């Protein structure tokens, strides 16, 4: 059970860090990456599945 909680916490931290980093980019930089500001959470979530 502890291992599961630890894995969930690490996954959540990676998601949160990805969202934070992408949110810091300008709209122009996001556009260059093909990401809309509204898509940041989706992109961060998808990056965890890779």
mmCIF file of the N, C-alpha and C atoms, coordinates in Angstrom:
data_MODEL
# 
_entry.id   MODEL 
# 
loop_
_atom_site.group_PDB 
_atom_site.id 
_atom_site.type_symbol 
_atom_site.label_atom_id 
_atom_site.label_alt_id 
_atom_site.label_comp_id 
_atom_site.label_asym_id 
_atom_site.label_entity_id 
_atom_site.label_seq_id 
_atom_site.pdbx_PDB_ins_code 
_atom_site.Cartn_x 
_atom_site.Cartn_y 
_atom_site.Cartn_z 
_atom_site.occupancy 
_atom_site.B_iso_or_equiv 
_atom_site.pdbx_formal_charge 
_atom_site.auth_seq_id 
_atom_site.auth_comp_id 
_atom_site.auth_asym_id 
_atom_site.auth_atom_id 
_atom_site.pdbx_PDB_model_num 
ATOM 1   N N  . UNK A 1 1  ? 0.820  -1.187 0.000   1.00 0.00 ? 1  UNK A N  1 
ATOM 2   C CA . UNK A 1 1  ? 0.000  0.000  0.000   1.00 0.00 ? 1  UNK A CA 1 
ATOM 3   C C  . UNK A 1 1  ? 0.872  1.262  0.000   1.00 0.00 ? 1  UNK A C  1 
ATOM 4   N N  . UNK A 1 2  ? 1.947  1.245  0.768   1.00 0.00 ? 2  UNK A N  1 
ATOM 5   C CA . UNK A 1 2  ? 2.836  2.409  0.813   1.00 0.00 ? 2  UNK A CA 1 
ATOM 6   C C  . UNK A 1 2  ? 3.447  2.672  -0.555  1.00 0.00 ? 2  UNK A C  1 
ATOM 7   N N  . UNK A 1 3  ? 3.805  1.603  -1.256  1.00 0.00 ? 3  UNK A N  1 
ATOM 8   C CA . UNK A 1 3  ? 4.406  1.747  -2.587  1.00 0.00 ? 3  UNK A CA 1 
ATOM 9   C C  . UNK A 1 3  ? 3.407  2.409  -3.547  1.00 0.00 ? 3  UNK A C  1 
ATOM 10  N N  . UNK A 1 4  ? 2.135  2.027  -3.450  1.00 0.00 ? 4  UNK A N  1 
ATOM 11  C CA . UNK A 1 4  ? 1.104  2.606  -4.304  1.00 0.00 ? 4  UNK A CA 1 
ATOM 12  C C  . UNK A 1 4  ? 0.930  4.096  -4.014  1.00 0.00 ? 4  UNK A C  1 
ATOM 13  N N  . UNK A 1 5  ? 0.894  4.450  -2.735  1.00 0.00 ? 5  UNK A N  1 
ATOM 14  C CA . UNK A 1 5  ? 0.763  5.853  -2.372  1.00 0.00 ? 5  UNK A CA 1 
ATOM 15  C C  . UNK A 1 5  ? 1.960  6.664  -2.841  1.00 0.00 ? 5  UNK A C  1 
ATOM 16  N N  . UNK A 1 6  ? 3.136  6.097  -2.700  1.00 0.00 ? 6  UNK A N  1 
ATOM 17  C CA . UNK A 1 6  ? 4.352  6.776  -3.142  1.00 0.00 ? 6  UNK A CA 1 
ATOM 18  C C  . UNK A 1 6  ? 4.321  6.991  -4.653  1.00 0.00 ? 6  UNK A C  1 
ATOM 19  N N  . UNK A 1 7  ? 3.914  5.975  -5.393  1.00 0.00 ? 7  UNK A N  1 
ATOM 20  C CA . UNK A 1 7  ? 3.834  6.092  -6.853  1.00 0.00 ? 7  UNK A CA 1 
ATOM 21  C C  . UNK A 1 7  ? 2.821  7.155  -7.257  1.00 0.00 ? 7  UNK A C  1 
ATOM 22  N N  . UNK A 1 8  ? 1.676  7.179  -6.591  1.00 0.00 ? 8  UNK A N  1 
ATOM 23  C CA . UNK A 1 8  ? 0.668  8.190  -6.910  1.00 0.00 ? 8  UNK A CA 1 
ATOM 24  C C  . UNK A 1 8  ? 1.187  9.598  -6.606  1.00 0.00 ? 8  UNK A C  1 
ATOM 25  N N  . UNK A 1 9  ? 1.897  9.750  -5.510  1.00 0.00 ? 9  UNK A N  1 
ATOM 26  C CA . UNK A 1 9  ? 2.449  11.046 -5.148  1.00 0.00 ? 9  UNK A CA 1 
ATOM 27  C C  . UNK A 1 9  ? 3.490  11.509 -6.173  1.00 0.00 ? 9  UNK A C  1 
ATOM 28  N N  . UNK A 1 10 ? 4.370  10.611 -6.560  1.00 0.00 ? 10 UNK A N  1 
ATOM 29  C CA . UNK A 1 10 ? 5.403  10.948 -7.545  1.00 0.00 ? 10 UNK A CA 1 
ATOM 30  C C  . UNK A 1 10 ? 4.759  11.318 -8.877  1.00 0.00 ? 10 UNK A C  1 
ATOM 31  N N  . UNK A 1 11 ? 3.741  10.581 -9.265  1.00 0.00 ? 11 UNK A N  1 
ATOM 32  C CA . UNK A 1 11 ? 3.037  10.872 -10.515 1.00 0.00 ? 11 UNK A CA 1 
ATOM 33  C C  . UNK A 1 11 ? 2.360  12.236 -10.449 1.00 0.00 ? 11 UNK A C  1 
ATOM 34  N N  . UNK A 1 12 ? 1.707  12.518 -9.325  1.00 0.00 ? 12 UNK A N  1 
ATOM 35  C CA . UNK A 1 12 ? 1.055  13.812 -9.148  1.00 0.00 ? 12 UNK A CA 1 
ATOM 36  C C  . UNK A 1 12 ? 2.072  14.942 -9.210  1.00 0.00 ? 12 UNK A C  1 
ATOM 37  N N  . UNK A 1 13 ? 3.236  14.766 -8.575  1.00 0.00 ? 13 UNK A N  1 
ATOM 38  C CA . UNK A 1 13 ? 4.287  15.802 -8.600  1.00 0.00 ? 13 UNK A CA 1 
ATOM 39  C C  . UNK A 1 13 ? 4.775  16.051 -10.017 1.00 0.00 ? 13 UNK A C  1 
ATOM 40  N N  . UNK A 1 14 ? 4.981  14.980 -10.784 1.00 0.00 ? 14 UNK A N  1 
ATOM 41  C CA . UNK A 1 14 ? 5.426  15.138 -12.171 1.00 0.00 ? 14 UNK A CA 1 
ATOM 42  C C  . UNK A 1 14 ? 4.388  15.905 -12.976 1.00 0.00 ? 14 UNK A C  1 
ATOM 43  N N  . UNK A 1 15 ? 3.101  15.590 -12.774 1.00 0.00 ? 15 UNK A N  1 
ATOM 44  C CA . UNK A 1 15 ? 2.023  16.297 -13.458 1.00 0.00 ? 15 UNK A CA 1 
ATOM 45  C C  . UNK A 1 15 ? 2.037  17.777 -13.084 1.00 0.00 ? 15 UNK A C  1 
ATOM 46  N N  . UNK A 1 16 ? 2.102  18.053 -11.789 1.00 0.00 ? 16 UNK A N  1 
ATOM 47  C CA . UNK A 1 16 ? 2.087  19.431 -11.303 1.00 0.00 ? 16 UNK A CA 1 
ATOM 48  C C  . UNK A 1 16 ? 3.282  20.225 -11.833 1.00 0.00 ? 16 UNK A C  1 
ATOM 49  N N  . UNK A 1 17 ? 4.453  19.607 -11.834 1.00 0.00 ? 17 UNK A N  1 
ATOM 50  C CA . UNK A 1 17 ? 5.646  20.285 -12.344 1.00 0.00 ? 17 UNK A CA 1 
ATOM 51  C C  . UNK A 1 17 ? 5.530  20.568 -13.841 1.00 0.00 ? 17 UNK A C  1 
ATOM 52  N N  . UNK A 1 18 ? 4.965  19.619 -14.586 1.00 0.00 ? 18 UNK A N  1 
ATOM 53  C CA . UNK A 1 18 ? 4.774  19.819 -16.033 1.00 0.00 ? 18 UNK A CA 1 
ATOM 54  C C  . UNK A 1 18 ? 3.810  20.967 -16.300 1.00 0.00 ? 18 UNK A C  1 
ATOM 55  N N  . UNK A 1 19 ? 2.700  20.991 -15.551 1.00 0.00 ? 19 UNK A N  1 
ATOM 56  C CA . UNK A 1 19 ? 1.723  22.073 -15.721 1.00 0.00 ? 19 UNK A CA 1 
ATOM 57  C C  . UNK A 1 19 ? 2.367  23.413 -15.382 1.00 0.00 ? 19 UNK A C  1 
ATOM 58  N N  . UNK A 1 20 ? 3.116  23.443 -14.307 1.00 0.00 ? 20 UNK A N  1 
ATOM 59  C CA . UNK A 1 20 ? 3.757  24.699 -13.899 1.00 0.00 ? 20 UNK A CA 1 
ATOM 60  C C  . UNK A 1 20 ? 4.740  25.178 -14.969 1.00 0.00 ? 20 UNK A C  1 
ATOM 61  N N  . UNK A 1 21 ? 5.535  24.278 -15.478 1.00 0.00 ? 21 UNK A N  1 
ATOM 62  C CA . UNK A 1 21 ? 6.531  24.672 -16.480 1.00 0.00 ? 21 UNK A CA 1 
ATOM 63  C C  . UNK A 1 21 ? 5.876  25.133 -17.776 1.00 0.00 ? 21 UNK A C  1 
ATOM 64  N N  . UNK A 1 22 ? 4.867  24.411 -18.230 1.00 0.00 ? 22 UNK A N  1 
ATOM 65  C CA . UNK A 1 22 ? 4.178  24.817 -19.452 1.00 0.00 ? 22 UNK A CA 1 
ATOM 66  C C  . UNK A 1 22 ? 3.437  26.135 -19.255 1.00 0.00 ? 22 UNK A C  1 
ATOM 67  N N  . UNK A 1 23 ? 2.899  26.354 -18.077 1.00 0.00 ? 23 UNK A N  1 
ATOM 68  C CA . UNK A 1 23 ? 2.166  27.594 -17.806 1.00 0.00 ? 23 UNK A CA 1 
ATOM 69  C C  . UNK A 1 23 ? 3.074  28.811 -17.823 1.00 0.00 ? 23 UNK A C  1 
ATOM 70  N N  . UNK A 1 24 ? 4.334  28.614 -17.575 1.00 0.00 ? 24 UNK A N  1 
ATOM 71  C CA . UNK A 1 24 ? 5.288  29.726 -17.587 1.00 0.00 ? 24 UNK A CA 1 
ATOM 72  C C  . UNK A 1 24 ? 5.623  30.198 -19.001 1.00 0.00 ? 24 UNK A C  1 
ATOM 73  N N  . UNK A 1 25 ? 5.353  29.359 -20.001 1.00 0.00 ? 25 UNK A N  1 
ATOM 74  C CA . UNK A 1 25 ? 5.661  29.729 -21.378 1.00 0.00 ? 25 UNK A CA 1 
ATOM 75  C C  . UNK A 1 25 ? 4.672  30.771 -21.877 1.00 0.00 ? 25 UNK A C  1 
ATOM 76  N N  . UNK A 1 26 ? 5.143  31.585 -22.796 1.00 0.00 ? 26 UNK A N  1 
ATOM 77  C CA . UNK A 1 26 ? 4.259  32.583 -23.402 1.00 0.00 ? 26 UNK A CA 1 
ATOM 78  C C  . UNK A 1 26 ? 3.326  31.887 -24.392 1.00 0.00 ? 26 UNK A C  1 
ATOM 79  N N  . UNK A 1 27 ? 2.283  32.596 -24.795 1.00 0.00 ? 27 UNK A N  1 
ATOM 80  C CA . UNK A 1 27 ? 1.359  32.041 -25.785 1.00 0.00 ? 27 UNK A CA 1 
ATOM 81  C C  . UNK A 1 27 ? 2.088  31.728 -27.088 1.00 0.00 ? 27 UNK A C  1 
ATOM 82  N N  . UNK A 1 28 ? 3.043  32.554 -27.426 1.00 0.00 ? 28 UNK A N  1 
ATOM 83  C CA . UNK A 1 28 ? 3.825  32.337 -28.653 1.00 0.00 ? 28 UNK A CA 1 
ATOM 84  C C  . UNK A 1 28 ? 4.636  31.047 -28.557 1.00 0.00 ? 28 UNK A C  1 
ATOM 85  N N  . UNK A 1 29 ? 5.284  30.833 -27.425 1.00 0.00 ? 29 UNK A N  1 
ATOM 86  C CA . UNK A 1 29 ? 6.079  29.624 -27.238 1.00 0.00 ? 29 UNK A CA 1 
ATOM 87  C C  . UNK A 1 29 ? 5.192  28.383 -27.240 1.00 0.00 ? 29 UNK A C  1 
ATOM 88  N N  . UNK A 1 30 ? 4.055  28.480 -26.589 1.00 0.00 ? 30 UNK A N  1 
ATOM 89  C CA . UNK A 1 30 ? 3.122  27.345 -26.604 1.00 0.00 ? 30 UNK A CA 1 
ATOM 90  C C  . UNK A 1 30 ? 2.647  27.062 -28.026 1.00 0.00 ? 30 UNK A C  1 
ATOM 91  N N  . UNK A 1 31 ? 2.356  28.116 -28.766 1.00 0.00 ? 31 UNK A N  1 
ATOM 92  C CA . UNK A 1 31 ? 1.917  27.962 -30.151 1.00 0.00 ? 31 UNK A CA 1 
ATOM 93  C C  . UNK A 1 31 ? 2.993  27.283 -30.993 1.00 0.00 ? 31 UNK A C  1 
ATOM 94  N N  . UNK A 1 32 ? 4.247  27.647 -30.767 1.00 0.00 ? 32 UNK A N  1 
ATOM 95  C CA . UNK A 1 32 ? 5.347  27.018 -31.493 1.00 0.00 ? 32 UNK A CA 1 
ATOM 96  C C  . UNK A 1 32 ? 5.410  25.515 -31.215 1.00 0.00 ? 32 UNK A C  1 
ATOM 97  N N  . UNK A 1 33 ? 4.982  25.121 -30.030 1.00 0.00 ? 33 UNK A N  1 
ATOM 98  C CA . UNK A 1 33 ? 4.959  23.700 -29.656 1.00 0.00 ? 33 UNK A CA 1 
ATOM 99  C C  . UNK A 1 33 ? 3.667  23.010 -30.087 1.00 0.00 ? 33 UNK A C  1 
ATOM 100 N N  . UNK A 1 34 ? 2.727  23.800 -30.599 1.00 0.00 ? 34 UNK A N  1 
ATOM 101 C CA . UNK A 1 34 ? 1.446  23.240 -31.027 1.00 0.00 ? 34 UNK A CA 1 
ATOM 102 C C  . UNK A 1 34 ? 0.509  22.973 -29.860 1.00 0.00 ? 34 UNK A C  1 
ATOM 103 N N  . UNK A 1 35 ? 0.659  23.758 -28.797 1.00 0.00 ? 35 UNK A N  1 
ATOM 104 C CA . UNK A 1 35 ? -0.148 23.577 -27.595 1.00 0.00 ? 35 UNK A CA 1 
ATOM 105 C C  . UNK A 1 35 ? -0.910 24.867 -27.327 1.00 0.00 ? 35 UNK A C  1 
ATOM 106 N N  . UNK A 1 36 ? -2.186 24.740 -27.060 1.00 0.00 ? 36 UNK A N  1 
ATOM 107 C CA . UNK A 1 36 ? -2.972 25.886 -26.622 1.00 0.00 ? 36 UNK A CA 1 
ATOM 108 C C  . UNK A 1 36 ? -2.940 25.954 -25.103 1.00 0.00 ? 36 UNK A C  1 
ATOM 109 N N  . UNK A 1 37 ? -3.126 27.133 -24.568 1.00 0.00 ? 37 UNK A N  1 
ATOM 110 C CA . UNK A 1 37 ? -3.088 27.284 -23.109 1.00 0.00 ? 37 UNK A CA 1 
ATOM 111 C C  . UNK A 1 37 ? -4.125 26.374 -22.430 1.00 0.00 ? 37 UNK A C  1 
ATOM 112 N N  . UNK A 1 38 ? -5.277 26.199 -23.063 1.00 0.00 ? 38 UNK A N  1 
ATOM 113 C CA . UNK A 1 38 ? -6.330 25.350 -22.500 1.00 0.00 ? 38 UNK A CA 1 
ATOM 114 C C  . UNK A 1 38 ? -5.952 23.868 -22.532 1.00 0.00 ? 38 UNK A C  1 
ATOM 115 N N  . UNK A 1 39 ? -4.945 23.513 -23.311 1.00 0.00 ? 39 UNK A N  1 
ATOM 116 C CA . UNK A 1 39 ? -4.535 22.114 -23.460 1.00 0.00 ? 39 UNK A CA 1 
ATOM 117 C C  . UNK A 1 39 ? -3.409 21.704 -22.519 1.00 0.00 ? 39 UNK A C  1 
ATOM 118 N N  . UNK A 1 40 ? -2.939 22.604 -21.682 1.00 0.00 ? 40 UNK A N  1 
ATOM 119 C CA . UNK A 1 40 ? -1.774 22.327 -20.841 1.00 0.00 ? 40 UNK A CA 1 
ATOM 120 C C  . UNK A 1 40 ? -2.003 21.108 -19.946 1.00 0.00 ? 40 UNK A C  1 
ATOM 121 N N  . UNK A 1 41 ? -3.136 21.041 -19.274 1.00 0.00 ? 41 UNK A N  1 
ATOM 122 C CA . UNK A 1 41 ? -3.402 19.900 -18.386 1.00 0.00 ? 41 UNK A CA 1 
ATOM 123 C C  . UNK A 1 41 ? -3.443 18.591 -19.149 1.00 0.00 ? 41 UNK A C  1 
ATOM 124 N N  . UNK A 1 42 ? -4.057 18.614 -20.317 1.00 0.00 ? 42 UNK A N  1 
ATOM 125 C CA . UNK A 1 42 ? -4.151 17.404 -21.129 1.00 0.00 ? 42 UNK A CA 1 
ATOM 126 C C  . UNK A 1 42 ? -2.775 16.940 -21.577 1.00 0.00 ? 42 UNK A C  1 
ATOM 127 N N  . UNK A 1 43 ? -1.957 17.867 -22.025 1.00 0.00 ? 43 UNK A N  1 
ATOM 128 C CA . UNK A 1 43 ? -0.606 17.534 -22.481 1.00 0.00 ? 43 UNK A CA 1 
ATOM 129 C C  . UNK A 1 43 ? 0.231  16.996 -21.320 1.00 0.00 ? 43 UNK A C  1 
ATOM 130 N N  . UNK A 1 44 ? 0.101  17.621 -20.163 1.00 0.00 ? 44 UNK A N  1 
ATOM 131 C CA . UNK A 1 44 ? 0.855  17.161 -18.984 1.00 0.00 ? 44 UNK A CA 1 
ATOM 132 C C  . UNK A 1 44 ? 0.415  15.756 -18.587 1.00 0.00 ? 44 UNK A C  1 
ATOM 133 N N  . UNK A 1 45 ? -0.875 15.501 -18.638 1.00 0.00 ? 45 UNK A N  1 
ATOM 134 C CA . UNK A 1 45 ? -1.391 14.174 -18.292 1.00 0.00 ? 45 UNK A CA 1 
ATOM 135 C C  . UNK A 1 45 ? -0.908 13.126 -19.290 1.00 0.00 ? 45 UNK A C  1 
ATOM 136 N N  . UNK A 1 46 ? -0.912 13.474 -20.574 1.00 0.00 ? 46 UNK A N  1 
ATOM 137 C CA . UNK A 1 46 ? -0.458 12.546 -21.611 1.00 0.00 ? 46 UNK A CA 1 
ATOM 138 C C  . UNK A 1 46 ? 1.031  12.251 -21.474 1.00 0.00 ? 46 UNK A C  1 
ATOM 139 N N  . UNK A 1 47 ? 1.792  13.226 -21.003 1.00 0.00 ? 47 UNK A N  1 
ATOM 140 C CA . UNK A 1 47 ? 3.238  13.015 -20.858 1.00 0.00 ? 47 UNK A CA 1 
ATOM 141 C C  . UNK A 1 47 ? 3.531  11.978 -19.781 1.00 0.00 ? 47 UNK A C  1 
ATOM 142 N N  . UNK A 1 48 ? 2.630  11.795 -18.846 1.00 0.00 ? 48 UNK A N  1 
ATOM 143 C CA . UNK A 1 48 ? 2.831  10.805 -17.788 1.00 0.00 ? 48 UNK A CA 1 
ATOM 144 C C  . UNK A 1 48 ? 2.633  9.378  -18.300 1.00 0.00 ? 48 UNK A C  1 
ATOM 145 N N  . UNK A 1 49 ? 1.900  9.242  -19.385 1.00 0.00 ? 49 UNK A N  1 
ATOM 146 C CA . UNK A 1 49 ? 1.619  7.922  -19.948 1.00 0.00 ? 49 UNK A CA 1 
ATOM 147 C C  . UNK A 1 49 ? 2.734  7.434  -20.853 1.00 0.00 ? 49 UNK A C  1 
ATOM 148 N N  . UNK A 1 50 ? 3.672  8.290  -21.143 1.00 0.00 ? 50 UNK A N  1 
ATOM 149 C CA . UNK A 1 50 ? 4.783  7.912  -22.036 1.00 0.00 ? 50 UNK A CA 1 
ATOM 150 C C  . UNK A 1 50 ? 5.837  7.135  -21.295 1.00 0.00 ? 50 UNK A C  1 
# 
